[in-house]
């Protein structure tokens, strides 16, 4: 139970904490009208390390040291002069067994990205909430459509059947903006699930339901900004809690200024401190109170919801030094955890800069402490190459080959999140005009190269969307997620023939990938495309796979002589998804706009 605030306290954050953490120090925020007038002590001697009061008398920050590792309640005593005015109970809970050793997502996983408002409406009762502004309106493309946590839980059988092992949901915390609140990136309360998605308890239930299936939950966390409706933004503890200017200043989005040795200071400042959009105030994480607040909030969600990972939105929009401190604090608590940062850059040198222990980061004596980054460079190529029938010097499959040649820059290329689309990009099927052959080739690459594949909800049944028509077009409702939908694509018997082809292939491919440690952890050798084909091998000491992607319109016949260094003593290749065994002394034939995966045998 959360301790109920006593008057005049209106909020306590974190609402409770956990005993036995690696970091014994906790900073508790107490908020209430003129609460700063009180002196604070504790029922337990030595608990309070310091009390911080700010220019806003509605706040007191109390730093405590938690020396015990078991559940316990303590009491804070608020006095005026020497008279006790009121006391406030605060609870420390017992951590789950093995919490500190929790294992995050890794290259053996396949991640399913979904937008809860657009996936499935599992509880129509919470379509509207009396305490939030924007109301349900499924007729409005950018409005709230009613999808929720219950909708996700009710369709876990479907999600698991695709072969995915983890869910990344876009944010679920409360977003009380007047419009476009469905995406929840402009949050108004970061300790509370938006009531139109469900409750905090529903979120814990989702996590537990996934864990029963051996699946994982990744929480979308935003360090760079909140929403205008956030209660702290309306009454900030300090003037510099939010980056503010005489006139509104929007970020220039030029993240290169952060590491550019030639960048003008004014350009860097605008990038880091400018607001993302007018409805998203930019958090000043150089303020120690802000940094501590965000660190504790992230740790609280990991403990409370038993999370398996974080995806950090707009990671490189905030001050790098403090972001490195934030990531280190979390990884110190959970050494086996994983976090992936959104670095929307297409240059591998820049992407690699942001991964933990990067050699390019050392140029600036910088280490982000961020285990994983999103491979936007590969994503861009996956959205274009299969429309390039010309495999000349720098086109077609050469783009994929060239992209992977930069793996030497990354401290851990296995820990890159790889994807062909997400909620901010064009839909893959739109890019290829719903040509399922091209979709299949893109999926094969995602399933077989190094990294952690991320799929985007609905593409596995052929959903499309054009980013340039607006976000709503790439975030359409999943058919069957609402009562009365014309087609319920969650059910195999109701899918169209084309939907079945998309789904059956996707599920077959990624369920096969689940069993292949050679893909999860094996080395890679790839060969320069001589036409518009791409040939690469994944291998360990005990297993070898050969992947051939033929992006040409015409079929090709490849001599195996060139690949002797990987074929070695293997004599036959079992073709995955085909009842065929190939003699490796003979040429390998691959149809146009197609692929073959061979499991090599002696």
C-alpha positions in Angstrom: 0.0 0.0 0.0 1.1 3.6 -0.7 1.2 5.7 2.4 -1.6 8.2 2.3 -0.3 11.8 2.4 -1.2 13.7 5.5 -2.4 17.3 5.3 -0.9 19.6 4.2 1.2 17.1 2.1 -0.4 16.6 -1.3 2.3 14.4 -2.9 5.2 12.1 -1.9 7.6 10.9 -4.6 8.7 8.2 -4.8 5.5 7.1 -3.2 7.4 4.2 -1.5 10.8 2.6 -1.9 12.7 -0.7 -1.6 15.1 -1.7 1.1 18.4 -3.4 0.2 19.3 -1.3 -2.8 22.9 -1.0 -3.9 22.6 2.8 -3.5 21.6 3.3 0.1 20.7 7.0 -0.4 17.2 8.1 -1.3 15.8 11.6 -1.9 12.1 11.9 -1.0 10.1 14.8 -2.4 7.3 16.1 -0.2 4.9 18.6 -1.8 2.2 20.7 -0.2 1.2 24.3 0.3 3.9 26.1 2.2 5.4 22.8 3.5 8.8 24.5 3.4 7.9 26.3 6.7 8.4 23.1 8.6 11.4 21.4 10.1 11.7 17.7 9.4 13.0 14.9 11.6 12.6 11.1 11.5 11.4 8.5 14.0 14.7 6.7 13.5 18.0 8.2 14.5 20.5 8.6 11.7 18.0 8.1 8.9 18.1 11.7 7.5 21.3 12.8 5.8 20.1 16.2 4.7 17.0 18.3 4.1 16.9 20.6 1.0 14.5 23.5 0.7 14.2 25.5 -2.5 12.9 28.9 -3.5 9.4 27.3 -3.8 8.1 26.8 -0.3 5.7 24.1 -1.5 8.6 21.6 -1.6 10.9 19.8 0.8 13.5 17.2 -0.4 14.6 14.8 2.4 17.7 12.7 1.7 17.8 9.5 3.8 20.2 6.6 4.1 18.5 3.2 4.1 20.8 0.8 6.0 18.4 -2.2 6.3 17.3 -4.8 3.7 13.8 -5.7 4.9 10.3 -4.2 4.7 9.9 -1.4 7.2 7.8 1.7 7.9 9.4 4.9 9.1 7.8 8.2 10.2 8.8 11.7 9.3 7.9 14.4 11.9 7.1 17.9 10.7 7.5 20.6 13.3 7.0 24.3 13.4 9.3 25.8 16.1 9.3 22.9 18.5 5.7 21.8 18.1 4.9 18.7 16.1 2.3 19.6 13.5 1.9 16.2 11.8 3.7 13.0 11.1 3.9 11.1 7.7 4.4 7.4 7.4 6.8 6.2 4.6 7.1 2.6 3.6 10.1 0.6 2.4 9.2 -2.7 0.7 11.1 -6.0 0.5 12.8 -6.4 -2.9 12.0 -9.5 -5.1 14.5 -12.3 -4.7 17.3 -11.8 -7.2 16.1 -8.4 -8.3 19.6 -6.9 -8.5 20.7 -9.8 -10.8 17.8 -9.5 -13.2 18.8 -10.2 -16.8 17.9 -7.8 -19.5 17.0 -8.4 -23.1 19.8 -9.5 -25.4 20.5 -10.8 -28.9 18.6 -14.0 -28.3 15.4 -11.9 -28.1 13.0 -10.5 -30.7 11.2 -7.3 -29.6 7.6 -6.4 -30.5 7.0 -2.7 -30.5 3.4 -1.7 -30.1 1.4 1.5 -29.3 -1.1 0.5 -26.7 -3.8 3.0 -27.8 -3.7 1.5 -31.3 -3.3 -2.2 -30.5 -6.4 -3.5 -28.7 -9.2 -2.2 -26.5 -9.5 -4.7 -23.7 -11.6 -2.6 -21.4 -14.1 -0.1 -22.8 -14.9 1.2 -19.3 -11.6 3.2 -19.2 -12.0 4.8 -22.7 -12.6 8.0 -20.8 -11.5 9.3 -17.4 -13.1 12.1 -15.5 -9.7 13.4 -14.4 -8.0 13.6 -17.8 -8.9 16.1 -20.6 -8.8 14.3 -23.9 -11.7 12.0 -24.5 -12.2 8.8 -26.6 -12.7 9.6 -30.3 -11.8 6.7 -32.6 -13.0 8.8 -35.6 -10.2 11.2 -35.1 -7.0 9.8 -36.6 -4.8 11.6 -34.0 -7.2 11.1 -31.1 -7.5 8.5 -28.4 -8.8 5.2 -29.7 -9.1 3.3 -26.5 -6.4 0.6 -26.7 -5.1 -0.3 -23.3 -3.1 -2.7 -21.1 -5.9 -5.2 -20.9 -5.9 -5.3 -24.7 -2.3 -6.3 -24.7 -2.7 -9.0 -22.0 -5.7 -10.5 -23.9 -3.6 -11.0 -27.0 -0.4 -12.3 -25.5 -1.0 -15.7 -27.2 -1.0 -13.9 -30.6 2.1 -11.9 -29.8 4.0 -15.0 -28.6 2.9 -17.0 -31.7 4.9 -14.6 -33.9 8.1 -15.8 -32.3 8.8 -12.6 -30.3 10.2 -12.8 -26.8 9.8 -9.2 -25.5 7.4 -6.3 -25.7 8.4 -2.7 -26.0 5.3 -0.6 -25.4 5.4 3.1 -26.1 4.9 5.1 -22.8 2.0 4.2 -20.6 2.4 7.0 -18.0 -0.3 9.6 -17.7 -0.3 12.2 -20.5 -3.0 14.9 -19.9 -2.4 17.1 -22.9 -5.5 18.3 -24.7 -4.7 16.5 -27.9 -2.4 13.8 -29.2 -2.1 12.4 -25.7 -2.4 8.8 -27.0 1.3 8.5 -27.5 2.1 9.5 -23.9 5.4 11.2 -24.6 4.3 14.4 -23.0 3.7 13.0 -19.5 1.9 14.6 -16.7 2.6 12.1 -14.0 5.6 9.7 -14.2 4.6 7.6 -11.2 1.1 6.8 -12.6 -0.1 4.8 -15.5 -2.6 6.8 -17.6 -6.1 5.8 -16.4 -7.2 5.4 -20.0 -4.6 2.6 -20.3 -5.4 1.1 -17.0 -3.8 1.1 -13.6 -0.3 0.6 -12.1 -1.6 -2.8 -11.0 -2.6 -3.6 -14.6 1.0 -2.9 -15.7 2.4 -5.2 -13.0 -0.1 -7.8 -14.2 1.2 -7.4 -17.8 4.8 -7.9 -16.6 3.8 -11.0 -14.6 1.9 -12.5 -17.5 4.9 -12.0 -19.8 7.3 -13.6 -17.3 5.0 -16.7 -16.9 5.6 -17.2 -20.7 9.3 -16.6 -20.4 8.9 -13.2 -22.2 10.2 -9.8 -21.2 8.9 -6.3 -20.7 10.7 -3.1 -21.9 9.6 0.2 -20.5 9.8 3.3 -22.7 11.4 6.0 -20.6 11.6 9.8 -21.4 14.5 11.7 -19.7 14.5 14.8 -22.0 11.0 16.3 -21.5 7.6 16.1 -19.8 4.3 17.6 -20.8 2.9 21.0 -20.0 0.3 19.4 -17.8 2.9 17.7 -15.5 2.1 18.8 -12.0 5.7 19.8 -11.3 5.9 21.9 -14.5 2.9 23.8 -13.2 4.6 24.5 -9.9 8.3 23.8 -10.2 10.6 23.5 -7.2 13.3 25.6 -8.7 13.3 28.1 -11.5 15.8 26.0 -13.5 13.9 22.7 -13.2 12.8 23.3 -16.8 15.1 25.0 -19.5 13.4 28.3 -20.1 14.1 31.4 -22.3 12.7 34.9 -22.7 11.0 33.6 -25.9 10.1 30.1 -26.8 13.1 28.2 -28.2 12.7 24.9 -30.0 15.6 22.5 -30.3 17.5 22.7 -33.6 17.6 18.8 -33.6 21.3 19.0 -34.6 22.5 16.4 -32.2 25.9 16.4 -34.0 26.7 19.6 -32.1 27.0 17.6 -28.9 30.2 15.9 -30.2 31.3 18.3 -32.9 34.6 19.9 -31.9 33.9 22.8 -34.2 30.3 23.5 -33.0 29.3 26.9 -31.9 28.3 27.0 -28.3 25.0 28.7 -29.1 24.1 25.9 -31.5 24.9 23.2 -28.9 22.9 25.0 -26.3 19.9 25.2 -28.5 20.1 21.6 -29.3 20.3 20.5 -25.7 18.1 23.1 -24.0 15.6 23.9 -26.7 12.1 22.3 -26.3 11.3 19.3 -28.5 7.9 20.8 -29.3 5.9 23.6 -27.6 3.9 21.0 -25.5 7.0 19.3 -24.2 9.0 21.4 -21.7 12.7 20.5 -21.7 14.0 19.1 -18.4 17.2 20.5 -17.1 19.1 17.5 -15.9 22.1 19.5 -14.9 20.0 20.4 -11.9 21.0 17.7 -9.3 17.4 17.6 -8.0 16.1 16.8 -11.5 18.7 14.2 -12.2 18.1 12.5 -8.9 14.3 12.6 -9.5 14.6 10.9 -12.9 17.1 8.3 -11.7 14.9 7.3 -8.8 11.8 7.2 -10.9 13.4 4.8 -13.4 14.7 2.5 -10.6 11.3 2.6 -9.0 9.6 1.4 -12.2 12.2 -1.4 -12.6 11.5 -2.7 -9.1 7.8 -2.1 -9.0 6.9 -3.5 -12.4 9.8 -6.1 -12.5 11.0 -4.7 -15.8 13.5 -6.4 -18.1 14.8 -3.3 -19.9 14.4 0.3 -20.8 14.2 2.1 -24.1 15.3 5.7 -23.6 13.5 8.2 -25.8 15.6 11.1 -27.3 18.7 10.0 -25.4 21.1 12.4 -27.0 18.9 15.5 -26.7 19.9 15.9 -23.0 23.2 16.9 -21.5 25.6 14.0 -22.1 27.5 14.1 -18.8 24.3 13.9 -16.7 22.8 11.2 -19.0 25.9 9.1 -18.4 25.4 9.5 -14.7 21.8 8.5 -15.1 22.6 5.3 -17.0 25.5 4.4 -14.7 23.3 4.7 -11.6 20.8 2.3 -13.1 23.4 -0.2 -14.4 25.2 -0.1 -11.0 21.9 -1.3 -9.4 21.3 -3.9 -12.1 24.6 -5.0 -13.7 22.9 -7.6 -16.0 20.2 -5.2 -17.1 19.9 -3.7 -20.6 18.9 -0.3 -21.9 18.7 0.9 -25.5 18.9 4.6 -26.4 17.1 6.3 -29.3 19.9 8.0 -31.2 18.3 9.2 -34.4 21.5 9.4 -36.4 22.5 7.6 -39.6 26.2 7.9 -39.3 27.8 4.8 -37.7 30.6 6.9 -36.2 28.0 9.0 -34.3 25.8 6.0 -33.4 28.9 4.2 -32.0 29.9 7.3 -29.9 26.8 6.7 -27.7 27.4 3.0 -26.9 29.1 2.2 -23.6 32.9 2.0 -23.8 33.0 3.5 -27.2 36.4 4.3 -28.5 35.0 7.3 -30.4 33.6 8.6 -27.2 37.1 8.5 -25.6 38.1 11.4 -27.9 36.0 13.5 -25.6 36.9 11.5 -22.5 33.2 10.4 -22.6 31.4 7.2 -21.7 27.7 7.1 -22.0 27.4 3.9 -20.0 24.5 3.1 -22.3 24.6 -0.6 -23.3 22.7 -0.5 -26.5 21.7 2.0 -29.3 19.2 1.8 -32.1 20.7 1.1 -35.5 19.0 3.8 -37.5 21.6 3.4 -40.3 20.5 -0.1 -41.1 16.9 0.8 -40.8 17.1 3.4 -43.5 18.8 0.9 -45.9 16.2 -1.8 -45.2 13.5 0.7 -46.3 15.1 1.3 -49.7 17.4 -1.4 -51.0 14.7 -3.9 -52.2 13.4 -1.3 -54.6 16.9 -1.0 -56.1 17.1 -3.6 -58.8 20.4 -2.1 -59.9 23.2 -3.6 -57.8 25.9 -1.2 -58.9 28.8 0.1 -56.8 26.8 1.8 -54.0 23.2 0.6 -54.5 21.1 -2.4 -53.7 22.6 -5.0 -51.4 25.9 -3.2 -51.3 24.2 -0.7 -48.9 23.6 -3.5 -46.4 27.1 -4.9 -46.8 28.6 -1.4 -46.4 26.5 -0.8 -43.3 27.9 -3.9 -41.5 31.5 -3.0 -42.4 31.3 -0.4 -39.7 30.7 -2.9 -36.9 34.4 -2.4 -35.8 33.3 1.0 -34.4 30.9 -0.5 -31.9 32.1 -2.0 -28.6 29.3 -4.5 -28.8 27.5 -4.9 -32.2 25.5 -7.9 -30.9 23.8 -5.5 -28.5 22.5 -3.1 -31.2 18.7 -2.9 -31.7 18.1 -3.5 -35.4 14.8 -2.7 -37.1 13.2 -1.9 -40.4 10.6 0.5 -39.0 9.1 2.0 -35.9 6.4 4.3 -34.7 8.3 7.4 -36.1 9.1 6.0 -39.6 7.4 5.0 -42.8 5.9 1.6 -42.6 8.0 -1.1 -44.3 5.1 -2.5 -46.3 4.3 1.0 -47.6 8.0 1.4 -48.7 7.7 -1.7 -50.8 4.1 -1.1 -52.1 3.0 -4.2 -50.2 5.3 -6.6 -52.2 5.5 -9.5 -49.8 8.7 -10.7 -51.4 10.5 -7.6 -50.4 9.1 -7.8 -46.9 10.4 -11.3 -46.6 13.9 -10.4 -47.6 14.0 -7.5 -45.1 12.8 -9.8 -42.3 15.4 -12.5 -43.2 18.1 -9.9 -42.7 16.6 -8.8 -39.4 16.4 -12.3 -38.3 19.9 -13.4 -39.3 22.4 -10.5 -38.9 24.0 -9.5 -35.6 21.9 -7.5 -33.1 18.5 -7.6 -31.4 15.6 -7.5 -33.9 12.6 -5.2 -33.3 9.4 -5.7 -35.1 6.6 -3.1 -35.3 3.0 -4.2 -34.6 0.8 -5.0 -37.5 3.5 -5.3 -40.2 3.3 -9.1 -39.7 -0.2 -8.9 -41.2 0.7 -6.4 -43.9 -0.2 -3.1 -42.3 1.2 -0.1 -44.0 1.4 3.7 -43.5 3.1 6.8 -44.9 4.9 8.9 -42.3 4.5 12.0 -44.6 0.7 11.7 -44.2 1.1 12.2 -40.5 1.8 10.1 -37.5 -1.7 8.6 -37.4 -1.1 6.9 -40.8 1.8 4.9 -39.4 0.0 4.2 -36.1 -3.3 2.8 -37.3 -5.5 0.5 -35.2 -4.8 -3.2 -35.3 -7.7 -4.9 -37.1 -9.6 -6.9 -34.6 -8.5 -5.0 -31.6 -12.0 -3.4 -31.3 -15.4 -5.0 -31.1 -17.1 -4.6 -34.4 -14.0 -4.5 -36.5 -14.7 -5.8 -40.0 -11.7 -8.3 -39.8 -10.1 -9.7 -36.7 -6.6 -10.4 -37.8 -5.8 -11.8 -34.4 -7.7 -14.9 -35.5 -6.1 -17.0 -38.3 -9.4 -18.0 -39.8 -10.4 -14.3 -40.3 -7.2 -13.1 -42.0 -7.2 -12.4 -45.7 -5.0 -14.5 -47.9 -2.4 -11.8 -48.0 -2.5 -11.3 -44.3 -1.9 -15.0 -43.8 1.1 -15.0 -46.1 2.7 -12.1 -44.2 1.9 -13.6 -40.8 2.8 -17.3 -41.5 6.2 -16.3 -42.9 7.0 -13.9 -40.0 6.0 -16.5 -37.4 7.9 -19.3 -39.1 11.0 -17.2 -39.4 11.2 -15.8 -35.9 10.1 -19.0 -34.2 13.0 -20.7 -36.0 15.4 -17.9 -34.9 14.5 -18.6 -31.3 16.3 -22.0 -31.5 19.4 -20.7 -33.2 22.2 -19.7 -30.8 24.5 -19.4 -33.9 22.4 -16.3 -34.8 22.2 -15.0 -31.2 25.9 -15.2 -30.5 27.8 -16.4 -33.6 30.4 -14.6 -35.6 29.8 -13.1 -39.1 31.7 -13.3 -42.4 30.2 -11.5 -45.3 31.2 -11.2 -49.0 31.2 -8.2 -51.2 28.1 -8.3 -53.5 29.2 -9.0 -57.1 25.8 -8.3 -58.5 22.7 -7.5 -56.4 23.1 -10.4 -54.0 24.4 -10.5 -50.4 26.0 -13.6 -49.0 27.0 -14.0 -45.4 27.7 -16.7 -42.9 26.9 -16.9 -39.1 29.0 -19.4 -37.3 30.2 -20.9 -34.1 32.6 -23.7 -33.4 29.8 -26.2 -33.8 27.3 -24.6 -36.3 27.3 -22.6 -39.5 24.6 -20.9 -41.4 24.8 -19.5 -44.9 22.4 -16.8 -46.0 21.9 -15.7 -49.6 19.7 -12.7 -50.4 19.0 -12.2 -54.1 17.7 -8.7 -54.7 17.9 -9.1 -58.5 14.7 -9.6 -60.6 16.3 -12.6 -62.2 17.4 -15.8 -60.6 21.1 -16.3 -59.9 23.4 -19.3 -59.7 26.3 -18.9 -57.3 29.5 -21.0 -57.4 30.4 -22.1 -53.9 34.2 -22.0 -54.6 34.4 -18.3 -53.5 32.9 -19.2 -50.0 35.4 -22.0 -49.2 36.8 -20.3 -46.2 33.4 -20.6 -44.5 32.1 -23.8 -46.1 35.3 -25.7 -45.2 34.6 -29.4 -44.7 30.9 -29.0 -44.9 29.4 -31.1 -47.8 25.7 -30.4 -47.8 23.3 -27.5 -47.0 19.9 -28.1 -45.5 17.7 -25.3 -46.9 15.6 -23.8 -44.1 11.8 -23.7 -44.8 12.3 -26.0 -47.8 12.5 -29.8 -47.9 15.7 -29.7 -49.9 19.3 -30.7 -49.3 21.9 -29.1 -51.5 25.3 -30.5 -52.5 27.8 -27.8 -51.6 30.1 -28.8 -54.5 27.4 -27.6 -56.8 26.2 -24.1 -57.6 23.5 -22.6 -55.4 20.4 -21.3 -57.3 18.2 -18.5 -55.8 15.1 -17.1 -57.4 14.8 -13.4 -58.1 13.7 -11.2 -55.2 14.1 -14.2 -52.8 16.5 -15.8 -50.3 17.9 -19.0 -49.1 19.2 -20.0 -45.7 21.3 -23.1 -45.5 22.2 -25.0 -42.4 25.6 -26.5 -43.3 26.2 -30.2 -42.5 29.0 -32.7 -43.0 
